[in-house]
Amino acid sequence: MPERKTLSRARADKRAGKAPSTQAGEFVKEEIDHVRSGKHGVRSTKQAIAIGLSKARRAGVDLKPPKKGQTSEATRKKAEKDAAAGQGKAGRSASTESKAKRSRTTESVLKRESTRGASHAAVSKQAKTAAAKRPAASRSAAAKKAAQTKGAAARSAAAKKAARTRAARAHGHR
């Protein structure tokens, strides 16, 4: 179950007109924080992201399942099930006992995994490789939408920061 503050942050993102992926980002952040704080581990950064996206879908974030051919059929099916559960269209559900048992088993398996998947270096590397797979036009469109939903004060602060960065790079500082 996601934390209350995560749900409220995601709702605030929705009210602000931000994309479903941004809303889901709150759940991914929560999952990364869980791994960093040692609540459990993950095999990879991708797994932490997948857990976060699953929680987001189940919490009602309107996140589309991946397209055919993008991921395995099993992953797509799981995403569809999560989305259906989030919209309150759950199919036949397993008994409460088996759900609790599965949850405990999953948690114990994750507890044995490393926390390295949520390190700053690992998350940064994952973000870079994911961005590199997307075309420039798609990245540009996302940045434009992000700027629109940012709000005047935040946009101004971002512009100032960008100007400082450009100035620093022009003077040879990195």
Salt bridges, closest charged atoms under 4 A:
GLU3 OE1 - LYS5 NZ 3.70
GLU3 OE2 - HIS34 NE2 2.92
GLU26 OE1 - ARG9 NH1 3.26
GLU30 OE1 - LYS55 NZ 3.59
GLU31 OE1 - HIS34 ND1 3.94
GLU31 OE2 - HIS40 NE2 2.64
GLU31 OE1 - LYS55 NZ 2.90
ASP33 OD2 - LYS29 NZ 3.10
ASP62 OD2 - LYS64 NZ 3.73
GLU73 OE2 - ARG76 NH2 3.25
GLU73 OE2 - LYS77 NZ 3.49
GLU80 OE2 - ARG76 NH1 3.34
ASP82 OD1 - ARG58 NH1 2.70
ASP82 OD1 - LYS78 NZ 2.92
GLU113 OE2 - ARG43 NE 2.78
